[in-house]
């Protein structure tokens, strides 16, 4: 290796001294980020940089966006029992409404949908379910109870808690006469439906009828209304029976066959009605077989059997939203099918409307911020509502009953439930 010459070594040393001097004398005027070390590892010596002029404002720190508070809309009913097919469509539609409301981004809160199961809709188990909602301060409204018995057993609990209780399904007339201060019903009640089936029998020229109920609050109430209206219409009620749900209706069927009524009306639920209808046909009964909304599920014709179910009549205070020509109804049907892969079933449209009436109340209460959304405010806004839903316009009587009372008539053909029209249009 070659040795450095003396002059070369001196030149190199001088160059290094010049560079070190230049670095240590930088006063920051050239835009560099160098700072003088404080020597005591103190972060307070770090100065945040000023934001660029385009950022706006005079602040020098970044503020995190505040998350919206969360509120809960609840519901409960028979989600896993014998009549879940009557309840699930409305729950699905409520879920859809909540999802769409959150996606709209115009609420001061984020909504959570919470459905709870009350298997078979028992009034005995309903209060414990209700207390789960009442005790949760995030719950701002409960959309049912689906069956009349569970609503009757819980209405006062929700009333005492000041919590909105809004059913899309339960139809027993006395529910709106029970003094529940926070209760609303989004469908016609059984005063309308019981009268409606008798009008159907009159229209068809029937003169004798049998009326049977399942001893539930819903069934017994509906049968009573039908019997009263039959008397007013001079129809001869040749058989009145109240029979708890069973699997063997031989005694009832024998009584009906012996009396040969022109028509039979069963006030109860689908799980039992399919057995009654099938066993009647097996014993040779040729009269009209009918039931109310408790039996109107999409698969009831298949469960009875297409041949035995032919011309079975059903009534419901609910139109078939799938055949509506209204644009908002068509949009709802399309959205429901996209979300759940099937057409909306019984009370889906009503469940969607009941949810949206509630969401609109929440929106109005929160016009000046989330703090305005209280249980009391939501109840008051629902009471004052005038809302055009996909099933009807929502306005309420003082007792919480929706003012629109139309009842639709359906007939089973080739195993499928098909709408005929409203009772008034026959």
FIDOSE-918939 format. One record per residue (C-alpha): residue in three letters; x, y, z. Coordinates in nm, 4 decimals, m for minus. Layout:
N
[site ala, [X, Y, Z]]
...
***
This chain:
426
[site unk, [0.0000, 0.0000, 0.0000]]
[site unk, [0.1257, 0.3498, m0.0895]]
[site unk, [0.1863, 0.6028, 0.1909]]
[site unk, [0.0138, 0.9462, 0.1766]]
[site unk, [0.2450, 1.2291, 0.1150]]
[site unk, [0.2646, 1.5046, 0.3774]]
[site unk, [0.0953, 1.7756, 0.1707]]
[site unk, [m0.1889, 1.5439, 0.0836]]
[site unk, [m0.2498, 1.4553, 0.4493]]
[site unk, [m0.2557, 1.8196, 0.5528]]
[site unk, [m0.5038, 1.9060, 0.2783]]
[site unk, [m0.7360, 1.6268, 0.3897]]
[site unk, [m0.7311, 1.7430, 0.7524]]
[site unk, [m0.8097, 2.0994, 0.6527]]
[site unk, [m1.1085, 1.9860, 0.4427]]
[site unk, [m1.2604, 1.7878, 0.7335]]
[site unk, [m1.2285, 2.0864, 0.9693]]
[site unk, [m1.4084, 2.3089, 0.7170]]
[site unk, [m1.7070, 2.0694, 0.6856]]
[site unk, [m1.7475, 2.0365, 1.0633]]
[site unk, [m1.7441, 2.4112, 1.1059]]
[site unk, [m2.0114, 2.4611, 0.8422]]
[site unk, [m2.2466, 2.2079, 1.0061]]
[site unk, [m2.2095, 2.3518, 1.3557]]
[site unk, [m2.2744, 2.7097, 1.2435]]
[site unk, [m2.6152, 2.6435, 1.0659]]
[site unk, [m2.8691, 2.8904, 1.2203]]
[site unk, [m3.1813, 2.7324, 1.0611]]
[site unk, [m3.2415, 3.0179, 0.8114]]
[site unk, [m3.1982, 2.7753, 0.5216]]
[site unk, [m3.5212, 2.5848, 0.6121]]
[site unk, [m3.3423, 2.2854, 0.7627]]
[site unk, [m3.4994, 2.0885, 1.0510]]
[site unk, [m3.1922, 2.0752, 1.2709]]
[site unk, [m3.2442, 2.1762, 1.6338]]
[site unk, [m2.9950, 2.2238, 1.9110]]
[site unk, [m2.9955, 1.9335, 2.1542]]
[site unk, [m3.1283, 2.0308, 2.4965]]
[site unk, [m2.9270, 1.7672, 2.6691]]
[site unk, [m3.2032, 1.6529, 2.9093]]
[site unk, [m3.4271, 1.4423, 2.6766]]
[site unk, [m3.7261, 1.6786, 2.7200]]
[site unk, [m4.0044, 1.6361, 2.4540]]
[site unk, [m4.1416, 1.9814, 2.5365]]
[site unk, [m3.8677, 2.1246, 2.3230]]
[site unk, [m4.0354, 1.9810, 2.0127]]
[site unk, [m4.2552, 2.2407, 1.8426]]
[site unk, [m4.5413, 2.1173, 1.6202]]
[site unk, [m4.5155, 2.2424, 1.2665]]
[site unk, [m4.7784, 2.4923, 1.1536]]
[site unk, [m5.0332, 2.3442, 0.9102]]
[site unk, [m5.0198, 2.4553, 0.5487]]
[site unk, [m5.2417, 2.7494, 0.4603]]
[site unk, [m5.4690, 2.5265, 0.2536]]
[site unk, [m5.5643, 2.3244, 0.5608]]
[site unk, [m5.7770, 2.6088, 0.6965]]
[site unk, [m5.8207, 2.7203, 1.0534]]
[site unk, [m5.5651, 2.8484, 1.2974]]
[site unk, [m5.5242, 2.5379, 1.5095]]
[site unk, [m5.1971, 2.3542, 1.5134]]
[site unk, [m5.3176, 2.0070, 1.6243]]
[site unk, [m5.5236, 1.7307, 1.4564]]
[site unk, [m5.8609, 1.6517, 1.6190]]
[site unk, [m6.0073, 1.2991, 1.5872]]
[site unk, [m6.3650, 1.2747, 1.4568]]
[site unk, [m6.6138, 1.1859, 1.7300]]
[site unk, [m6.7993, 0.8555, 1.6882]]
[site unk, [m7.1777, 0.8730, 1.6876]]
[site unk, [m7.3507, 0.7416, 1.9986]]
[site unk, [m7.5320, 0.4101, 1.9604]]
[site unk, [m7.9018, 0.3474, 2.0263]]
[site unk, [m8.0916, 0.0198, 2.0029]]
[site unk, [m8.4243, m0.0683, 1.8415]]
[site unk, [m8.5502, m0.3983, 1.9775]]
[site unk, [m8.8164, m0.6504, 1.8887]]
[site unk, [m8.9234, m0.9925, 2.0111]]
[site unk, [m9.1560, m1.2740, 1.9174]]
[site unk, [m9.1695, m1.6359, 1.8078]]
[site unk, [m8.8448, m1.6704, 1.6120]]
[site unk, [m8.7919, m2.0445, 1.6596]]
[site unk, [m9.1313, m2.1944, 1.7483]]
[site unk, [m9.4301, m2.3347, 1.5626]]
[site unk, [m9.5357, m2.0005, 1.4162]]
[site unk, [m9.2014, m1.8372, 1.3470]]
[site unk, [m9.2961, m1.8022, 0.9788]]
[site unk, [m9.5508, m1.5393, 1.0802]]
[site unk, [m9.2959, m1.3360, 1.2760]]
[site unk, [m8.9634, m1.3603, 1.0903]]
[site unk, [m9.0701, m1.1594, 0.7804]]
[site unk, [m9.1539, m0.8539, 0.9896]]
[site unk, [m8.8291, m0.8830, 1.1850]]
[site unk, [m8.6299, m0.9055, 0.8625]]
[site unk, [m8.8015, m0.5962, 0.7289]]
[site unk, [m8.7247, m0.4058, 1.0501]]
[site unk, [m8.3601, m0.5049, 1.0162]]
[site unk, [m8.3607, m0.3754, 0.6584]]
[site unk, [m8.5080, m0.0407, 0.7650]]
[site unk, [m8.2430, 0.0029, 1.0348]]
[site unk, [m7.9646, m0.0851, 0.7916]]
[site unk, [m8.0914, 0.1670, 0.5365]]
[site unk, [m8.1230, 0.4367, 0.8031]]
[site unk, [m7.7622, 0.3887, 0.9093]]
[site unk, [m7.6454, 0.3927, 0.5488]]
[site unk, [m7.8265, 0.7210, 0.4857]]
[site unk, [m7.5848, 0.8924, 0.7238]]
[site unk, [m7.8345, 1.1608, 0.8281]]
[site unk, [m7.8968, 1.0396, 1.1829]]
[site unk, [m7.7004, 1.1802, 1.4777]]
[site unk, [m7.6756, 0.8259, 1.6156]]
[site unk, [m7.5928, 0.4770, 1.4927]]
[site unk, [m7.8820, 0.2350, 1.5317]]
[site unk, [m7.8494, m0.1275, 1.6378]]
[site unk, [m8.1299, m0.3759, 1.5694]]
[site unk, [m8.1792, m0.6341, 1.8430]]
[site unk, [m8.4361, m0.9157, 1.7933]]
[site unk, [m8.5007, m1.1526, 2.0825]]
[site unk, [m8.6759, m1.4878, 2.0715]]
[site unk, [m8.9900, m1.5567, 2.2737]]
[site unk, [m9.0533, m1.9064, 2.1469]]
[site unk, [m9.4190, m1.9723, 2.0574]]
[site unk, [m9.5118, m1.6197, 2.1668]]
[site unk, [m9.6028, m1.7178, 2.5215]]
[site unk, [m9.7352, m1.4522, 2.7549]]
[site unk, [m9.5743, m1.6387, 3.0438]]
[site unk, [m9.2194, m1.5920, 2.9166]]
[site unk, [m9.2654, m1.2503, 2.7547]]
[site unk, [m9.2125, m1.0327, 3.0684]]
[site unk, [m8.8586, m1.1629, 3.1206]]
[site unk, [m8.7783, m1.0784, 2.7578]]
[site unk, [m8.9307, m0.7332, 2.7971]]
[site unk, [m8.7175, m0.6592, 3.1024]]
[site unk, [m8.4018, m0.7148, 2.8981]]
[site unk, [m8.5000, m0.4176, 2.6840]]
[site unk, [m8.6352, m0.2033, 2.9654]]
[site unk, [m8.3154, m0.2386, 3.1660]]
[site unk, [m8.0894, m0.1442, 2.8745]]
[site unk, [m8.0579, 0.2370, 2.8576]]
[site unk, [m7.9510, 0.2201, 2.4920]]
[site unk, [m8.2927, 0.0818, 2.3890]]
[site unk, [m8.5029, 0.3641, 2.2456]]
[site unk, [m8.8003, 0.1611, 2.1174]]
[site unk, [m8.9359, m0.1949, 2.0975]]
[site unk, [m9.1280, m0.3007, 1.7850]]
[site unk, [m9.3429, m0.5849, 1.9192]]
[site unk, [m9.4354, m0.8456, 2.0642]]
[site unk, [m9.5835, m1.0248, 1.7729]]
[site unk, [m9.8652, m1.2205, 1.9334]]
[site unk, [m10.1472, m1.0661, 2.1318]]
[site unk, [m10.0829, m1.2738, 2.4442]]
[site unk, [m9.7239, m1.1594, 2.4831]]
[site unk, [m9.8203, m0.7986, 2.4129]]
[site unk, [m10.0952, m0.8109, 2.6758]]
[site unk, [m9.8470, m0.9517, 2.9284]]
[site unk, [m9.5850, m0.6812, 2.8694]]
[site unk, [m9.7689, m0.3650, 2.7673]]
[site unk, [m9.7853, m0.2213, 3.1173]]
[site unk, [m9.4168, m0.2914, 3.1773]]
[site unk, [m9.3188, m0.0843, 2.8750]]
[site unk, [m9.5717, 0.1820, 2.9681]]
[site unk, [m9.4271, 0.2153, 3.3184]]
[site unk, [m9.0767, 0.2424, 3.1684]]
[site unk, [m9.1852, 0.5134, 2.9231]]
[site unk, [m9.0511, 0.3010, 2.6377]]
[site unk, [m9.2110, 0.2924, 2.2927]]
[site unk, [m9.3938, m0.0367, 2.2303]]
[site unk, [m9.5060, m0.0578, 1.8674]]
[site unk, [m9.6480, m0.3787, 1.7185]]
[site unk, [m9.6770, m0.4600, 1.3506]]
[site unk, [m9.8580, m0.7892, 1.4068]]
[site unk, [m10.0697, m0.8233, 1.7243]]
[site unk, [m10.4386, m0.7657, 1.6450]]
[site unk, [m10.6441, m0.8338, 1.9606]]
[site unk, [m10.8797, m0.5329, 1.9939]]
[site unk, [m10.8473, m0.4939, 2.3715]]
[site unk, [m10.4741, m0.4179, 2.3496]]
[site unk, [m10.5492, m0.0560, 2.2620]]
[site unk, [m10.8104, m0.0378, 2.5367]]
[site unk, [m10.5763, m0.1478, 2.8151]]
[site unk, [m10.4419, 0.1939, 2.9110]]
[site unk, [m10.0873, 0.1315, 2.7872]]
[site unk, [m9.9493, 0.4833, 2.7452]]
[site unk, [m9.6612, 0.3951, 2.5095]]
[site unk, [m9.8365, 0.1315, 2.2964]]
[site unk, [m9.9102, 0.1701, 1.9240]]
[site unk, [m10.0499, m0.0745, 1.6690]]
[site unk, [m9.9565, m0.0507, 1.3001]]
[site unk, [m10.2335, m0.2762, 1.1637]]
[site unk, [m10.6102, m0.3014, 1.1757]]
[site unk, [m10.7393, m0.4988, 1.4731]]
[site unk, [m10.9636, m0.8032, 1.4930]]
[site unk, [m11.2788, m0.5946, 1.5127]]
[site unk, [m11.2108, m0.5257, 1.1450]]
[site unk, [m11.0932, m0.8766, 1.0626]]
[site unk, [m11.3747, m1.0594, 1.2444]]
[site unk, [m11.6301, m0.8446, 1.0682]]
[site unk, [m11.4460, m0.8931, 0.7404]]
[site unk, [m11.4688, m1.2724, 0.7289]]
[site unk, [m11.8432, m1.2574, 0.7935]]
[site unk, [m11.8786, m1.0122, 0.5035]]
[site unk, [m11.6919, m1.2621, 0.2852]]
[site unk, [m11.9358, m1.5376, 0.3857]]
[site unk, [m12.2296, m1.3087, 0.3091]]
[site unk, [m12.0803, m1.2181, m0.0279]]
[site unk, [m12.0466, m1.5881, m0.1133]]
[site unk, [m12.4059, m1.6623, m0.0127]]
[site unk, [m12.3362, m1.8716, 0.2982]]
[site unk, [m12.6171, m1.9148, 0.5518]]
[site unk, [m12.4638, m2.1407, 0.8198]]
[site unk, [m12.1183, m2.1213, 0.9780]]
[site unk, [m11.9020, m2.2939, 1.2384]]
[site unk, [m11.6602, m2.0782, 1.4380]]
[site unk, [m11.3703, m2.2388, 1.6232]]
[site unk, [m11.0852, m2.0843, 1.8244]]
[site unk, [m10.7649, m2.2089, 1.9842]]
[site unk, [m10.8214, m2.0559, 2.3302]]
[site unk, [m10.5339, m1.8091, 2.2861]]
[site unk, [m10.5932, m1.4374, 2.3543]]
[site unk, [m10.5734, m1.3781, 1.9799]]
[site unk, [m10.7937, m1.6684, 1.8717]]
[site unk, [m11.0619, m1.6262, 2.1371]]
[site unk, [m11.0873, m1.2536, 2.0709]]
[site unk, [m11.1136, m1.2948, 1.6951]]
[site unk, [m11.3769, m1.5685, 1.7280]]
[site unk, [m11.5881, m1.3524, 1.9589]]
[site unk, [m11.5923, m1.0731, 1.7029]]
[site unk, [m11.6836, m1.3153, 1.4234]]
[site unk, [m11.9699, m1.4650, 1.6283]]
[site unk, [m12.1069, m1.1201, 1.7092]]
[site unk, [m12.0946, m1.0115, 1.3464]]
[site unk, [m12.2509, m1.3367, 1.2280]]
[site unk, [m12.5504, m1.2698, 1.4539]]
[site unk, [m12.5828, m0.9157, 1.3174]]
[site unk, [m12.5739, m1.0580, 0.9622]]
[site unk, [m12.8381, m1.3223, 1.0384]]
[site unk, [m12.5950, m1.6048, 0.9698]]
[site unk, [m12.6731, m1.9153, 1.1690]]
[site unk, [m12.3739, m2.0201, 1.3848]]
[site unk, [m12.4330, m2.3957, 1.4096]]
[site unk, [m12.1138, m2.4673, 1.6050]]
[site unk, [m11.8990, m2.2706, 1.8512]]
[site unk, [m11.5902, m2.4477, 1.9848]]
[site unk, [m11.2782, m2.3497, 2.1809]]
[site unk, [m11.0067, m2.6152, 2.1581]]
[site unk, [m10.6503, m2.5858, 2.2835]]
[site unk, [m10.3829, m2.6734, 2.0273]]
[site unk, [m10.3450, m3.0468, 1.9714]]
[site unk, [m10.2505, m3.2878, 1.6955]]
[site unk, [m10.5768, m3.4813, 1.6839]]
[site unk, [m10.8901, m3.2853, 1.5937]]
[site unk, [m11.1138, m3.5883, 1.5426]]
[site unk, [m11.3819, m3.4719, 1.7870]]
[site unk, [m11.4007, m3.1271, 1.6287]]
[site unk, [m11.4034, m3.2661, 1.2759]]
[site unk, [m11.6818, m3.5102, 1.3587]]
[site unk, [m11.8908, m3.2261, 1.5049]]
[site unk, [m11.8396, m3.0092, 1.1975]]
[site unk, [m11.9199, m3.2894, 0.9550]]
[site unk, [m12.2358, m3.3757, 1.1502]]
[site unk, [m12.3647, m3.0159, 1.1397]]
[site unk, [m12.2673, m2.9539, 0.7756]]
[site unk, [m12.2091, m2.5764, 0.7934]]
[site unk, [m12.1589, m2.3887, 0.4680]]
[site unk, [m11.8333, m2.2493, 0.6059]]
[site unk, [m11.5925, m2.2939, 0.8948]]
[site unk, [m11.3784, m2.0160, 1.0391]]
[site unk, [m11.0792, m2.1170, 1.2510]]
[site unk, [m10.9409, m1.8387, 1.4724]]
[site unk, [m10.5895, m1.9513, 1.5576]]
[site unk, [m10.2452, m2.0102, 1.4154]]
[site unk, [m10.1042, m2.1871, 1.1110]]
[site unk, [m9.9502, m2.4826, 1.2945]]
[site unk, [m10.2966, m2.5967, 1.4081]]
[site unk, [m10.5024, m2.4674, 1.1162]]
[site unk, [m10.3184, m2.6895, 0.8693]]
[site unk, [m10.4158, m2.9935, 1.0777]]
[site unk, [m10.7790, m2.8846, 1.1106]]
[site unk, [m10.8104, m2.8215, 0.7369]]
[site unk, [m10.6421, m3.1470, 0.6383]]
[site unk, [m10.8453, m3.3592, 0.8801]]
[site unk, [m11.1698, m3.1934, 0.7707]]
[site unk, [m11.1038, m3.2806, 0.4077]]
[site unk, [m11.0021, m3.6339, 0.4999]]
[site unk, [m11.3410, m3.6786, 0.6676]]
[site unk, [m11.5202, m3.5522, 0.3586]]
[site unk, [m11.6166, m3.1991, 0.4616]]
[site unk, [m11.6911, m3.0027, 0.1431]]
[site unk, [m11.7773, m2.6596, 0.2852]]
[site unk, [m11.5588, m2.3491, 0.2922]]
[site unk, [m11.2573, m2.3664, 0.5222]]
[site unk, [m11.1147, m2.0340, 0.6355]]
[site unk, [m10.8878, m1.8678, 0.8884]]
[site unk, [m10.7388, m1.5302, 0.9749]]
[site unk, [m10.3968, m1.3695, 0.9655]]
[site unk, [m10.2596, m1.6095, 1.2278]]
[site unk, [m10.2701, m1.8806, 0.9620]]
[site unk, [m10.1477, m1.6754, 0.6689]]
[site unk, [m9.7973, m1.7916, 0.5978]]
[site unk, [m9.6547, m1.8401, 0.2518]]
[site unk, [m9.6269, m2.2176, 0.2831]]
[site unk, [m9.9670, m2.2911, 0.4403]]
[site unk, [m10.1065, m2.4348, 0.1156]]
[site unk, [m9.8158, m2.6757, 0.0840]]
[site unk, [m9.8510, m2.7817, 0.4462]]
[site unk, [m10.2213, m2.8574, 0.4064]]
[site unk, [m10.1586, m3.0178, 0.0688]]
[site unk, [m10.2385, m2.8507, m0.2619]]
[site unk, [m10.5541, m3.0541, m0.3265]]
[site unk, [m10.7021, m3.0173, 0.0223]]
[site unk, [m10.6052, m2.6493, 0.0387]]
[site unk, [m10.7789, m2.5542, m0.2859]]
[site unk, [m11.0123, m2.2571, m0.2268]]
[site unk, [m10.9244, m2.2205, 0.1404]]
[site unk, [m10.9887, m1.8563, 0.2363]]
[site unk, [m10.7668, m1.6391, 0.4558]]
[site unk, [m10.8096, m1.2846, 0.5800]]
[site unk, [m10.5393, m1.0438, 0.6947]]
[site unk, [m10.5183, m0.6731, 0.7789]]
[site unk, [m10.2228, m0.6700, 0.5407]]
[site unk, [m10.2069, m0.6438, 0.1620]]
[site unk, [m9.9742, m0.8544, m0.0499]]
[site unk, [m9.6991, m0.5991, m0.0964]]
[site unk, [m9.5444, m0.8097, m0.3747]]
[site unk, [m9.8220, m0.7201, m0.6195]]
[site unk, [m9.8422, m0.3501, m0.5374]]
[site unk, [m9.8011, m0.1085, m0.8284]]
[site unk, [m9.6749, 0.1713, m0.6028]]
[site unk, [m9.3141, 0.2684, m0.6716]]
[site unk, [m9.2088, 0.2791, m0.3067]]
[site unk, [m9.3601, m0.0664, m0.2517]]
[site unk, [m9.1740, m0.2023, m0.5561]]
[site unk, [m8.8499, m0.0576, m0.4206]]
[site unk, [m8.9108, m0.2201, m0.0830]]
[site unk, [m8.9790, m0.5589, m0.2425]]
[site unk, [m8.6605, m0.5344, m0.4506]]
[site unk, [m8.4498, m0.4306, m0.1512]]
[site unk, [m8.5955, m0.7084, 0.0636]]
[site unk, [m8.5226, m0.9700, m0.2028]]
[site unk, [m8.1668, m0.8411, m0.2426]]
[site unk, [m8.1112, m0.8593, 0.1322]]
[site unk, [m8.2818, m1.1880, 0.2186]]
[site unk, [m8.3108, m1.3779, m0.1094]]
[site unk, [m8.6906, m1.4105, m0.1007]]
[site unk, [m9.0093, m1.2098, m0.1375]]
[site unk, [m9.1347, m1.0285, 0.1719]]
[site unk, [m9.3887, m1.2447, 0.3563]]
[site unk, [m9.6760, m1.1684, 0.5910]]
[site unk, [m9.6403, m0.8421, 0.7836]]
[site unk, [m9.3029, m0.7629, 0.6268]]
[site unk, [m9.4340, m0.4372, 0.4818]]
[site unk, [m9.5937, m0.3474, 0.8133]]
[site unk, [m9.2718, m0.4282, 1.0011]]
[site unk, [m9.0775, m0.2075, 0.7596]]
[site unk, [m9.3241, 0.0782, 0.8087]]
[site unk, [m9.3339, 0.0471, 1.1869]]
[site unk, [m8.9533, 0.0612, 1.1936]]
[site unk, [m8.9421, 0.3632, 0.9648]]
[site unk, [m9.2061, 0.5510, 1.1658]]
[site unk, [m8.9845, 0.4938, 1.4702]]
[site unk, [m8.6683, 0.5970, 1.2849]]
[site unk, [m8.8361, 0.9148, 1.1659]]
[site unk, [m8.9317, 0.9926, 1.5268]]
[site unk, [m8.5684, 0.9415, 1.6289]]
[site unk, [m8.4571, 1.1707, 1.3475]]
[site unk, [m8.6957, 1.4459, 1.4585]]
[site unk, [m8.5942, 1.4149, 1.8230]]
[site unk, [m8.2282, 1.4383, 1.7201]]
[site unk, [m8.2654, 1.7424, 1.4955]]
[site unk, [m8.0437, 1.9437, 1.7320]]
[site unk, [m7.8206, 1.6556, 1.8334]]
[site unk, [m7.8265, 1.3113, 1.9863]]
[site unk, [m7.8999, 1.4469, 2.3350]]
[site unk, [m8.2555, 1.5213, 2.2263]]
[site unk, [m8.3316, 1.1563, 2.1535]]
[site unk, [m8.5031, 1.0325, 2.4677]]
[site unk, [m8.7603, 0.7613, 2.5243]]
[site unk, [m9.0239, 1.0227, 2.6045]]
[site unk, [m8.9510, 1.2264, 2.2910]]
[site unk, [m8.9716, 0.9207, 2.0630]]
[site unk, [m9.3101, 0.8210, 2.2072]]
[site unk, [m9.4426, 1.1736, 2.1567]]
[site unk, [m9.3184, 1.1971, 1.7971]]
[site unk, [m9.4755, 0.8625, 1.7046]]
[site unk, [m9.8031, 0.9820, 1.8581]]
[site unk, [m9.7934, 1.2890, 1.6326]]
[site unk, [m9.6828, 1.1072, 1.3165]]
[site unk, [m9.8315, 1.1372, 0.9705]]
[site unk, [m9.6149, 0.9013, 0.7700]]
[site unk, [m9.6731, 0.7573, 0.4232]]
[site unk, [m9.5505, 0.3989, 0.4448]]
[site unk, [m9.5427, 0.1236, 0.1862]]
[site unk, [m9.8468, m0.0460, 0.3429]]
[site unk, [m10.0569, 0.2543, 0.4464]]
[site unk, [m10.0490, 0.6076, 0.5826]]
[site unk, [m9.9727, 0.6079, 0.9526]]
[site unk, [m10.1816, 0.8264, 1.1790]]
[site unk, [m10.3016, 0.7148, 1.5200]]
[site unk, [m10.6110, 0.7361, 1.7325]]
[site unk, [m10.5620, 0.8600, 2.0889]]
[site unk, [m10.5386, 0.4975, 2.2071]]
[site unk, [m10.2522, 0.4143, 1.9669]]
[site unk, [m10.4580, 0.2334, 1.7022]]
[site unk, [m10.3599, 0.3156, 1.3441]]
[site unk, [m10.6534, 0.4782, 1.1675]]
[site unk, [m10.6416, 0.2695, 0.8504]]
[site unk, [m10.8460, m0.0494, 0.8946]]
[site unk, [m10.8456, m0.2299, 0.5598]]
[site unk, [m10.8698, m0.6112, 0.5606]]
[site unk, [m10.7534, m0.8136, 0.2612]]
[site unk, [m10.8937, m1.1468, 0.1397]]
[site unk, [m10.6767, m1.4305, 0.0092]]
[site unk, [m10.7557, m1.7647, m0.1517]]
[site unk, [m10.5306, m2.0660, m0.1966]]
[site unk, [m10.5003, m2.1855, m0.5567]]
[site unk, [m10.2686, m2.4641, m0.6658]]
[site unk, [m10.1108, m2.4564, m0.3220]]
[site unk, [m10.0278, m2.0841, m0.3401]]
[site unk, [m10.1770, m1.7986, m0.1366]]
[site unk, [m10.3155, m1.5346, m0.3725]]
[site unk, [m10.4729, m1.2000, m0.2875]]
[site unk, [m10.8297, m1.1343, m0.4063]]
[site unk, [m10.8551, m0.7774, m0.2807]]
[site unk, [m10.9900, m0.5932, 0.0218]]
[site unk, [m11.3185, m0.6936, 0.1812]]
[site unk, [m11.4653, m0.3607, 0.0743]]
[site unk, [m11.3821, m0.4318, m0.2900]]
[site unk, [m11.5683, m0.7644, m0.3135]]
***
